[in-house]
């Protein structure tokens, strides 16, 4: 199978890794382990329900580990797994690309939107 071809399982995994929040959650956990509320503070735009669902998907796929800390009271910490750590370099490359090209992408979007508006006005 060529690298560009994926079966349903591979496509499903990509959908889960590249969904709305997963890349940002993974990037936060690559920095250091975090508790749930620390993740919410780091990513304030994500709702608790969405963060919970995202963490469960990432844990199910083996890229995040949920660790119960024996503190008083008991706490839960999320950390990147060894498998998840293998995503760090590609993840940082992708986020760096976005950062480096966002102005160009914004300009392209504006140009496209103006062109579409002109086409619709005709």
C-alpha positions in Angstrom: 0.0 0.0 0.0 1.4 3.4 -1.0 2.0 5.9 1.9 -0.9 8.0 0.5 -3.4 5.2 0.7 -5.0 4.3 4.0 -7.6 1.8 5.0 -10.6 2.8 7.2 -8.6 2.3 10.4 -5.8 4.6 9.2 -8.3 7.3 8.0 -10.1 7.1 11.3 -6.9 7.6 13.2 -6.0 10.6 11.1 -9.4 12.0 11.7 -8.9 11.6 15.5 -5.4 13.0 15.5 -6.2 16.0 13.3 -9.6 16.9 14.8 -10.4 20.3 16.2 -8.4 20.0 19.4 -6.1 16.9 19.4 -3.0 18.6 18.0 -3.2 21.5 20.5 -3.7 19.0 23.4 -0.8 16.9 22.2 1.4 20.0 21.9 0.5 21.0 25.4 1.3 17.5 26.8 4.6 17.4 24.9 5.7 20.3 27.0 4.9 18.5 30.3 2.3 16.4 32.0 -0.8 18.3 33.0 -3.9 17.9 35.1 -7.2 18.4 33.4 -7.7 21.9 34.8 -4.2 22.9 33.7 -5.0 21.8 30.2 -8.2 23.9 30.3 -6.2 26.9 31.4 -3.7 26.3 28.7 -6.5 25.9 26.1 -9.3 28.1 27.4 -11.4 27.9 24.2 -12.0 24.2 24.6 -15.1 23.2 26.6 -14.7 20.6 29.4 -16.9 18.2 27.5 -14.8 18.5 24.3 -11.5 18.2 26.3 -12.7 15.1 28.0 -13.7 13.5 24.7 -10.4 14.5 23.1 -8.4 13.1 26.0 -10.3 9.8 25.9 -9.7 9.4 22.1 -6.0 10.2 22.5 -5.7 7.7 25.4 -7.6 5.0 23.5 -5.2 5.5 20.5 -2.3 5.1 22.9 -0.7 8.5 22.4 -1.7 9.9 25.8 -1.6 8.2 29.2 -3.9 8.9 32.1 -2.1 8.6 35.4 -3.8 8.5 38.8 -1.7 10.4 41.3 -1.7 9.2 44.9 -2.2 12.6 46.4 -4.7 13.9 48.9 -7.2 14.2 47.3 -6.5 11.8 44.5 -5.7 13.5 41.2 -5.4 12.6 37.6 -2.6 13.7 35.3 -2.3 13.3 31.5 1.0 12.8 29.8 2.3 12.0 26.4 3.0 8.3 26.0 6.1 6.9 24.4 4.1 6.4 21.2 2.8 9.9 21.4 6.3 11.2 21.9 7.0 9.9 18.3 4.5 12.5 17.1 6.3 15.4 18.7 8.7 16.2 15.7 6.0 16.0 13.0 3.6 17.9 15.3 6.1 20.7 15.9 6.9 20.9 12.2 3.2 21.2 11.4 2.5 23.9 14.0 5.6 25.7 12.9 4.5 25.6 9.3 1.1 27.1 10.4 2.8 29.8 12.4 5.2 30.7 9.5 2.6 30.8 6.8 -0.5 32.1 8.5 -0.2 35.6 7.0 0.1 34.2 3.5 -2.9 31.9 4.2 -5.0 34.8 5.5 -4.1 36.8 2.4 -5.1 33.9 0.2 -8.4 33.5 2.0 -9.2 37.2 1.7 -8.4 37.1 -2.0 -10.6 34.0 -2.5 -13.5 35.5 -0.6 -13.3 38.8 -2.6 -13.2 36.8 -5.8 -16.2 34.7 -4.8 -18.1 37.7 -3.7 -17.4 39.4 -7.1 -18.5 36.2 -8.9 -21.8 36.0 -6.9 -22.5 39.7 -7.5 -22.5 39.2 -11.2 
